[in-house]
Amino acid sequence: MTMIKEGTIIAVDGHSSTGKSTFAKLIASRYGLIYVDTGALYRGVALFASENSIIDCENRIDEQALNRALKVLKLLFRPTGPGGASELYLGDRNIEREIRTLEVSSKVSFIASLPIVRSFVDNILSNYGKSGGVIMDGRDIGTVVFPNADIKIFMTASAEVRAMRRFREMEAKGERPDYDKVLANVRERDYLDENREAAPLRRASDAILLDNSNMSIEDQLQWFEELIAKS
């Protein structure tokens, strides 16, 4: 196996439900990197805002309340096992499962479009990246957070494939999702991510495209091994 030099920063950006987190976690485990799930941080803010009536069912937001909340909100990752695996906590509360619901998914792209929220999350990410040796996945890691990342990957897949992956993931958790609603949510998130004013989803000019529509996770890991062997 090809080694990755110490202090390397890997940015994995791309569309929702492309399996960025699964891919990045496995890379972290295999190569001894720290994994940081940036999307989880936005989901954490969305969950908190929803639970505290800062955002309503129509995504109307109380900006003053949000501004006050972000000054005291504590989101942090705590390790759960070897290889950089971690879960998100809101203070002392583990919210890893709660942030993956369709309700939170329906709000996260809107929350992530707000400059004040992006600044809040970027601050957390910068602290994690100071020492390097990390892999982060999100929407703007290679374009905004770490534009000088050593390796940049942009992941995508067809909307239908991504919706089915999300559908099966929710079923596996005991939920009873509606596929058409999941597909509509995937497409809505794509539109919001690509058209937001603050740091819209873009493939960095030096990012390598990984379309995993027809790839297993083993295929993707082999693709990565070949990528770093050439670098």
Secondary structure, 3 states (H helix, E strand, C coil): CCCCCCCCEEEEEECCCCCHHHHHHHHHHHHCCEEEEHHHHHHHHHHHHHHCCCECCCCCECHHHHHHHHHHCCEEEEECCCCCCEEEEECCEECCCHHHCHHHHHHHHHHHCCHHHHHHHHHHHHHHHCCCCEEEEECCHHHHHCCCCCEEEEEECCHHHHHHHHHHHHHHCCCCCCHHHHHHHHHHHHHHHHHCCCCCCCCCCCCEEEECCCCCHHHHHHHHHHHHHHC
